[in-house]
Amino acid sequence: MKKTILKDDNGKSLEVDLKEFLSHLNEYHKTGTTIHTQNGCSFTVNDEFRNKIRKLYEK
């Protein structure tokens, strides 16, 4: 289980399991620009964000 802490659009921190988070992005936020909310945090999901998460997961 590979975890990291992400800062949301408002600077709030959220710890996520990268495998689960990437899987969720691939299923529900695969293309375009969308908003992902989780535990009171909001993330703008776009190609740049998806690439960032993929790179973190591959490290």
N, C-alpha and C positions, 0 to 999 in steps of 0.2 A: 504494500500500500504506500503510494508516493503522495505525500501531502505538501501543500504550499499555502501561503497566505496571500490572498489577492486584495487589492484595494478597489472598492467599487467606484462608481461615478462621483460619489460624494466624499470619497476618502475614507470610508468605513472599511475596516479589515474583516475578512472572512476566510477561515481555513477550509480548504476543499481537498478532496481526494481527486487527484488529477485524472486518473483513469475514469472514474465515475463522471466527473465534470465534462471531460472531453466526449465521453459517450453520450451524455445528455445534449451537448452542443450539436453533435453530429445527427442526433435524432430530431431535435426540436428547433434548432437554430442553424440549420445547414447552409442556408443562403440568405443573401440580403442583409438588411440591418434590422435587428429586433432588440427587445429588452428582456433580459433574464433577471428575475427577482428570486432571492433566496435568503431566508432568515433576516429580512429587513434590509438587505443589500440589493442594489440595482446595478446591472452591468449592461452597457450598450454592446451588443454582439454584432460585429461586422467582420470582414475578411482579416483586418489587422488584429483584432482580438482573437479570432480563431487561430491564426498563425502563431500568436504569442503563446496560447495555451498548448498548442501542438509542440512547440519548441521546448517549453518547460517540461512536458511529458517525456520527450525524447532524450532529455539530459540524463 
